[in-house]
Amino acid sequence: MKITLASIAPRRSRSKIEATDRLFNDYLERIARYLPCDAQTFDSEAALLQALQQAPGRVRPYAILLDSRGQQLSSEEFATRLTSLRDQGTQRLLLAIGPADGWSPTARQQAHLLFSLGRITLPHELARVILAEQTYRALTILNNHPYHSGH
């Protein structure tokens, strides 16, 4: 299974490298120890949805969209969900952070799962880091690595 961590960010907000980018990239490298992983940034929701429809492979990627109204899962439950997807033969998993105004009804309908990081509002850049960290944490749980239990 290959994981893509995607986000929607207008070009004007991508101009400077921030500390959050360094953290995000660190977790991306850690995730790649367990599964192939990449990151993609899109200018708009429409561009992300188009890429989702045109993704290579026989089956469309499994899309998990972060949404404040989505399911809240513990780290262990998220790990279980990833295990289930892997065991069902999911080839590509897309985890996506949406636009500032939230996902459109069309995008929400195309998602396989709406996932919430909690009821708090996070800046886009910080949500990317948290998503990457939780993905890494889930993979360490699945591989019995002490990262999760080390708090």
KAJOPE-V541247 format. One record per helix or strand of 2 or more residues. SS is the DSSP state (a for helix, b for strand). FROM is the first residue (numbers start at 1). TO is the last residue. If there is no record, write none. Layout:
ss	from	to
SS	FROM	TO
SS	FROM	TO
This chain:
ss	from	to
b	2	8
a	11	14
a	19	31
b	37	42
a	45	53
b	62	72
a	75	87
b	92	97
a	105	110
b	113	116
a	124	142
